């Protein structure tokens, strides 16, 4: 090994042309042929741009995870709505729902988004439209589970795979990944069919396993988007005990391992984060409280926030918790929640810090979370440039 490889978490800024095409498609004002061509061209361009910047492990920008409308807020969660059977769409917006669900000792239940403890603690800031905390969010309806969950997206995930693999081949790129919801993330929708939370998570594992398998069989890395592992802590009101949360979390860890059974660990990347919104995050759970369970996942790579103002200090836990043999860490060394573009020297320092703890051969430099919709597109691409430049500096010093 002679360099620190670079990647990112998934969502990249969509062009105005693609956003307009998404909007026209949702309104029935564009043919499928025209839309497919715009999507194909957009993926080709975003893959080429990643290569030109110096990103080694690329993706399709999550462009196939179709948004609804012309606001680039990403579709990391919403894309699944059209890929699962057993759902009934509603007009309820998870960002506006006022249902309050209280947890009890030994019985964790997720409350509504407006009732999160971080939002309650900083209510004035969250309700101020000029605070920037939830800027750019579009109001969208959400589904509820009304029947047995099934996977209905063989053609859709196949299209994602084809778009990426063709663009990689055309641009001479060897390594790529596609992000997919973890079972626990997919399960964060209203349930009116299954008897228990565990039943919902297990059903989502069975469904999403088909998507994971298709991605892996194409020779790509499956990135499991699992903010549910850390972010859910803030969505439990009142705050639970660590022991109760770990018990709740274990259901999701076991479901992941069930869903990726048969996939080589080196083709699986687990992404852990505390949510992509630009809030205070003072109610986030410490990484140390969940890291041992996260490391139980049979993944070859562990992606996590490493530059967030709330979690950058947690690099030190890798001195205490042994990285399993053959595994790599994929720390974020540029942040998705600030408009400040990191200096390449700072990026290099962050990379070297992790490399000195776990070994440079076990580090892939990345972003904290997806950049699409979280910062302006011009800033997002500048951050990726800083990431690549910082990795180059770190590589020179480490190798």
C-alpha positions as CSV (number, residue, x, y, z in Angstrom):
1,X,0.0,0.0,0.0
2,X,1.4,3.4,-1.0
3,X,-1.5,5.8,-0.3
4,X,-4.5,6.6,1.8
5,X,-7.6,5.8,-0.3
6,X,-10.5,8.3,-0.4
7,X,-14.2,7.9,-0.6
8,X,-17.4,9.6,0.7
9,X,-20.6,8.6,2.3
10,X,-23.0,8.7,-0.7
11,X,-25.3,11.6,-1.5
12,X,-23.7,14.2,-3.8
13,X,-25.2,17.4,-5.1
14,X,-27.7,17.0,-7.8
15,X,-27.5,19.3,-10.8
16,X,-30.3,21.8,-11.5
17,X,-31.0,19.8,-14.7
18,X,-31.5,16.5,-12.7
19,X,-33.6,18.3,-10.1
20,X,-35.8,19.7,-12.7
21,X,-36.1,16.3,-14.4
22,X,-37.1,14.8,-11.1
23,X,-39.8,17.4,-10.6
24,X,-41.1,17.0,-14.1
25,X,-41.2,13.3,-13.7
26,X,-43.2,13.5,-10.5
27,X,-45.7,15.8,-12.3
28,X,-45.8,13.6,-15.4
29,X,-44.3,16.2,-17.7
30,X,-41.3,14.2,-19.0
31,X,-41.0,11.0,-20.9
32,X,-39.2,8.1,-19.3
33,X,-36.8,8.0,-22.3
34,X,-35.8,11.7,-21.7
35,X,-35.6,11.2,-18.0
36,X,-33.4,8.1,-18.4
37,X,-31.0,10.0,-20.6
38,X,-30.7,12.9,-18.2
39,X,-30.0,10.5,-15.4
40,X,-27.4,8.5,-17.3
41,X,-25.6,11.7,-18.3
42,X,-25.7,13.0,-14.8
43,X,-24.2,9.8,-13.4
44,X,-21.5,9.8,-16.0
45,X,-20.6,13.4,-15.1
46,X,-20.7,12.9,-11.3
47,X,-18.5,9.8,-11.5
48,X,-16.0,11.6,-13.8
49,X,-15.9,14.5,-11.4
50,X,-15.1,12.3,-8.5
51,X,-12.2,10.8,-10.4
52,X,-10.9,14.1,-11.5
53,X,-10.9,15.4,-7.9
54,X,-9.1,12.3,-6.7
55,X,-11.7,10.1,-5.1
56,X,-10.7,6.5,-5.3
57,X,-13.9,4.7,-4.3
58,X,-16.8,6.3,-6.1
59,X,-20.6,6.0,-6.3
60,X,-23.4,7.3,-8.5
61,X,-24.2,10.2,-6.2
62,X,-27.3,8.4,-5.1
63,X,-28.9,10.0,-8.2
64,X,-31.0,6.9,-8.7
65,X,-32.6,7.4,-5.3
66,X,-35.2,9.7,-6.8
67,X,-36.2,12.9,-5.1
68,X,-39.7,14.3,-5.3
69,X,-39.5,17.9,-6.4
70,X,-36.8,20.4,-7.2
71,X,-35.2,20.7,-3.7
72,X,-31.9,18.9,-3.3
73,X,-32.5,17.4,0.2
74,X,-31.4,14.0,-0.7
75,X,-33.4,10.8,-0.6
76,X,-31.4,8.4,1.6
77,X,-34.6,7.3,3.4
78,X,-37.5,8.3,1.1
79,X,-36.2,6.3,-1.8
80,X,-37.2,3.1,-0.1
81,X,-40.9,4.0,-0.2
82,X,-41.1,3.0,-3.9
83,X,-39.1,-0.1,-3.4
84,X,-41.2,-2.0,-0.8
85,X,-44.6,-3.5,-1.1
86,X,-46.9,-3.6,2.0
87,X,-46.9,0.2,2.4
88,X,-49.7,2.7,2.1
89,X,-48.7,6.3,1.5
90,X,-50.1,9.0,3.7
91,X,-49.9,12.8,3.7
92,X,-48.1,12.8,7.1
93,X,-44.7,14.5,7.0
94,X,-42.3,13.1,9.6
95,X,-40.8,16.5,10.0
96,X,-44.2,18.0,11.0
97,X,-46.0,15.1,12.7
98,X,-47.0,16.1,16.3
99,X,-47.7,12.6,17.6
100,X,-45.8,12.2,20.9
101,X,-44.8,8.7,21.8
102,X,-43.3,8.1,25.3
103,X,-40.9,5.3,26.1
104,X,-40.9,3.3,29.3
105,X,-38.1,1.5,31.1
106,X,-37.4,-1.7,29.2
107,X,-39.8,-0.6,26.4
108,X,-38.2,1.8,23.9
109,X,-40.3,3.5,21.3
110,X,-39.3,6.2,18.8
111,X,-41.2,9.4,19.2
112,X,-42.0,11.9,16.4
113,X,-39.2,14.1,15.0
114,X,-40.5,17.4,16.5
115,X,-40.4,15.6,19.9
116,X,-36.7,14.7,19.7
117,X,-34.8,15.8,22.8
118,X,-32.4,18.0,20.9
119,X,-35.4,19.8,19.3
120,X,-37.1,20.2,22.6
121,X,-33.9,21.6,24.3
122,X,-33.4,24.1,21.5
123,X,-37.0,24.7,20.5
124,X,-36.6,28.4,19.7
125,X,-33.6,27.7,17.3
126,X,-35.4,24.9,15.6
127,X,-38.5,27.0,15.0
128,X,-36.5,30.0,13.7
129,X,-36.6,29.7,9.9
130,X,-33.3,31.7,9.8
131,X,-31.4,29.4,12.1
132,X,-30.4,27.1,9.2
133,X,-31.0,23.9,11.2
134,X,-33.5,22.4,8.8
135,X,-32.8,24.6,5.8
136,X,-33.7,23.1,2.4
137,X,-36.1,20.4,3.7
138,X,-39.1,19.7,1.5
139,X,-42.4,18.5,2.9
140,X,-43.1,15.0,1.8
141,X,-45.7,12.4,2.6
142,X,-44.6,9.2,4.4
143,X,-46.0,5.7,4.3
144,X,-47.2,3.3,6.9
145,X,-46.9,-0.5,7.0
146,X,-50.3,-2.0,6.3
147,X,-49.3,-5.5,5.0
148,X,-46.4,-7.9,4.8
149,X,-43.3,-6.2,3.5
150,X,-41.9,-7.3,0.1
151,X,-39.1,-6.1,-2.1
152,X,-40.4,-4.7,-5.4
153,X,-37.3,-2.9,-6.7
154,X,-35.3,-5.4,-8.7
155,X,-35.4,-3.3,-11.8
156,X,-34.6,-0.1,-9.8
157,X,-31.6,-1.4,-8.0
158,X,-30.5,-3.0,-11.3
159,X,-30.7,0.4,-13.0
160,X,-28.6,1.9,-10.2
161,X,-26.0,-0.8,-10.6
162,X,-25.9,-0.5,-14.4
163,X,-25.5,3.3,-14.2
164,X,-22.6,3.1,-11.8
165,X,-20.7,0.2,-13.3
166,X,-20.9,1.6,-16.9
167,X,-19.7,5.0,-15.7
168,X,-16.9,3.3,-13.7
169,X,-15.8,1.3,-16.8
170,X,-16.0,4.4,-19.1
171,X,-13.8,6.3,-16.7
172,X,-11.4,3.6,-15.8
173,X,-12.4,3.3,-12.1
174,X,-11.9,0.0,-10.3
175,X,-13.8,0.6,-7.0
176,X,-17.3,1.7,-6.4
177,X,-20.1,1.5,-3.8
178,X,-23.8,1.9,-3.6
179,X,-25.6,3.0,-0.4
180,X,-28.7,1.1,0.8
181,X,-30.8,1.5,3.9
182,X,-30.0,-0.6,6.9
183,X,-32.9,-2.8,8.2
184,X,-33.3,-0.6,11.3
185,X,-33.4,2.6,9.2
186,X,-35.9,1.1,6.8
187,X,-38.0,0.2,9.9
188,X,-38.4,3.8,11.0
189,X,-41.9,4.1,9.5
190,X,-45.3,3.8,11.1
191,X,-46.4,0.2,11.6
192,X,-50.0,-1.0,11.6
193,X,-49.3,-4.6,10.6
194,X,-46.5,-6.3,12.6
195,X,-47.0,-7.3,16.2
196,X,-43.6,-6.0,17.6
197,X,-40.7,-3.7,16.8
198,X,-38.5,-6.8,16.4
199,X,-40.9,-8.2,13.8
200,X,-40.7,-5.0,11.7
201,X,-36.9,-4.9,11.8
202,X,-36.7,-8.6,10.9
203,X,-39.1,-8.1,8.0
204,X,-37.0,-5.1,6.8
205,X,-33.9,-7.3,7.0
206,X,-35.5,-9.9,4.7
207,X,-36.6,-7.2,2.2
208,X,-33.4,-5.2,2.1
209,X,-31.2,-8.3,1.9
210,X,-32.3,-8.6,-1.8
211,X,-30.9,-5.1,-2.5
212,X,-27.6,-5.9,-0.7
213,X,-27.2,-9.1,-2.6
214,X,-27.7,-7.5,-6.0
215,X,-25.2,-4.8,-5.2
216,X,-22.6,-7.2,-4.0
217,X,-23.1,-9.6,-6.9
218,X,-22.2,-6.8,-9.2
219,X,-18.8,-6.6,-7.6
220,X,-19.6,-3.3,-5.7
221,X,-19.4,-2.5,-2.0
222,X,-22.7,-2.3,-0.2
223,X,-22.8,0.7,2.1
224,X,-25.4,0.1,4.9
225,X,-26.8,3.5,5.8
226,X,-27.4,2.9,9.5
227,X,-27.9,6.3,11.3
228,X,-30.6,4.4,13.3
229,X,-27.8,2.9,15.4
230,X,-26.7,6.2,16.9
231,X,-29.3,8.9,15.8
232,X,-32.3,7.0,17.3
233,X,-31.0,7.7,20.9
234,X,-32.1,11.4,20.5
235,X,-35.6,10.2,19.2
236,X,-36.3,8.4,22.5
237,X,-38.2,10.4,25.0
238,X,-37.5,10.4,27.9
239,X,-33.8,9.5,27.7
240,X,-33.4,5.7,28.2
241,X,-30.7,3.9,30.1
242,X,-27.7,2.9,28.1
243,X,-28.5,-0.8,28.9
244,X,-32.1,-0.5,27.6
245,X,-30.8,1.2,24.4
246,X,-28.1,-1.4,23.9
247,X,-30.8,-4.1,24.1
248,X,-32.9,-2.3,21.6
249,X,-29.8,-1.8,19.4
250,X,-28.9,-5.5,19.4
251,X,-32.1,-6.3,17.5
252,X,-30.8,-4.0,14.7
253,X,-27.3,-5.4,14.8
254,X,-28.5,-9.0,14.5
255,X,-30.8,-8.0,11.7
256,X,-27.9,-6.5,9.7
257,X,-25.9,-9.6,10.1
258,X,-28.8,-11.7,9.0
259,X,-29.4,-9.5,5.9
260,X,-25.7,-9.5,4.8
261,X,-25.2,-13.3,5.4
262,X,-23.4,-14.7,2.4
263,X,-21.8,-11.4,1.4
264,X,-18.0,-11.2,1.8
265,X,-17.2,-8.7,4.6
266,X,-14.8,-6.8,2.4
267,X,-17.9,-5.9,0.3
268,X,-19.8,-4.4,3.2
269,X,-19.3,-0.9,4.7
270,X,-21.3,0.1,7.8
271,X,-22.1,3.8,8.0
272,X,-22.8,5.1,11.5
273,X,-23.8,8.7,12.1
274,X,-25.8,11.0,14.4
275,X,-28.0,12.5,11.8
276,X,-27.3,15.0,9.0
277,X,-29.2,18.0,10.2
278,X,-27.3,21.1,11.3
279,X,-28.4,21.1,14.9
280,X,-26.7,21.4,18.3
281,X,-26.5,17.6,18.8
282,X,-26.0,18.0,22.5
283,X,-28.2,14.9,23.1
284,X,-26.2,12.6,20.9
285,X,-25.2,9.3,22.4
286,X,-21.4,8.9,22.9
287,X,-19.8,6.6,20.3
288,X,-18.2,4.6,23.1
289,X,-21.7,3.5,24.2
290,X,-22.4,1.7,21.0
291,X,-19.0,0.9,19.4
292,X,-18.7,-2.7,20.6
293,X,-22.1,-3.6,19.2
294,X,-21.3,-1.8,15.9
295,X,-18.1,-3.9,15.6
296,X,-20.2,-7.0,15.8
297,X,-21.5,-6.3,12.3
298,X,-19.7,-8.6,9.8
299,X,-18.6,-5.6,7.7
300,X,-15.1,-5.0,6.3
301,X,-15.3,-1.2,6.7
302,X,-16.8,1.0,9.4
303,X,-17.7,4.5,8.4
304,X,-18.4,7.2,11.0
305,X,-18.3,10.9,11.8
306,X,-14.7,11.8,12.6
307,X,-14.7,15.6,12.1
308,X,-18.1,16.7,13.4
309,X,-17.7,19.3,16.1
310,X,-19.7,17.0,18.5
311,X,-17.8,13.8,17.7
312,X,-14.3,14.7,16.4
313,X,-12.8,14.1,19.9
314,X,-13.9,10.4,19.8
315,X,-11.0,9.3,17.6
316,X,-9.4,8.4,20.9
317,X,-11.7,5.4,21.4
318,X,-9.8,3.5,18.8
319,X,-7.0,3.3,21.3
320,X,-9.3,1.4,23.6
321,X,-11.3,-0.8,21.2
322,X,-9.5,-3.2,19.0
323,X,-10.3,-3.1,15.3
324,X,-11.0,-6.6,14.2
325,X,-8.4,-8.2,12.0
326,X,-9.0,-7.6,8.3
327,X,-11.3,-4.6,9.0
328,X,-10.8,-0.9,8.1
329,X,-12.1,2.3,9.5
330,X,-13.6,5.0,7.2
331,X,-13.6,8.2,9.3
332,X,-15.1,11.4,8.2
333,X,-12.3,13.9,7.9
334,X,-14.4,16.7,6.3
335,X,-17.7,17.7,7.8
336,X,-21.2,17.9,6.3
337,X,-22.6,20.3,8.8
338,X,-20.5,23.4,8.3
339,X,-20.0,25.7,5.3
340,X,-16.3,26.1,6.2
341,X,-14.1,24.2,3.8
342,X,-11.4,22.3,5.8
343,X,-7.8,23.1,5.0
344,X,-6.0,20.2,3.4
345,X,-3.4,20.3,6.2
346,X,-6.2,19.8,8.8
347,X,-7.6,16.9,6.8
348,X,-4.1,15.4,6.7
349,X,-3.7,15.8,10.4
350,X,-7.0,14.0,11.0
351,X,-6.0,11.1,8.7
352,X,-2.6,10.7,10.3
353,X,-4.2,10.7,13.8
354,X,-6.4,7.8,12.9
355,X,-3.6,6.0,11.0
356,X,-1.2,6.2,14.0
357,X,-3.8,4.4,16.1
358,X,-5.1,1.6,13.8
359,X,-2.4,1.6,11.1
360,X,-2.4,3.5,7.8
361,X,-3.3,0.3,5.9
362,X,-6.6,0.3,7.8
363,X,-7.7,3.8,7.0
364,X,-9.9,5.1,4.2
365,X,-10.5,8.9,4.3
366,X,-14.1,10.0,3.9
367,X,-16.8,12.5,4.7
368,X,-18.8,12.6,7.9
369,X,-22.1,12.1,6.0
370,X,-23.6,12.7,2.6
371,X,-22.9,16.2,1.2
372,X,-25.9,16.4,-1.2
373,X,-28.5,18.8,0.2
374,X,-26.5,19.5,3.3
375,X,-24.2,22.2,2.0
376,X,-24.3,24.2,-1.2
377,X,-23.0,22.2,-4.2
378,X,-20.1,24.5,-4.8
379,X,-19.0,24.0,-1.2
380,X,-19.6,20.3,-1.3
381,X,-17.3,19.8,-4.2
382,X,-14.7,22.1,-2.5
383,X,-14.8,19.8,0.5
384,X,-14.2,16.8,-1.6
385,X,-11.2,18.5,-3.2
386,X,-9.8,19.3,0.3
387,X,-10.4,15.6,1.3
388,X,-8.4,14.4,-1.7
389,X,-5.6,17.0,-1.2
390,X,-5.4,16.2,2.5
391,X,-5.2,12.4,1.8
392,X,-2.3,13.1,-0.6
393,X,-0.4,15.1,2.0
394,X,-1.1,12.4,4.6
395,X,0.1,9.7,2.2
396,X,3.4,11.4,1.6
397,X,4.0,11.6,5.3
398,X,2.8,8.1,6.2
399,X,4.4,6.2,3.3
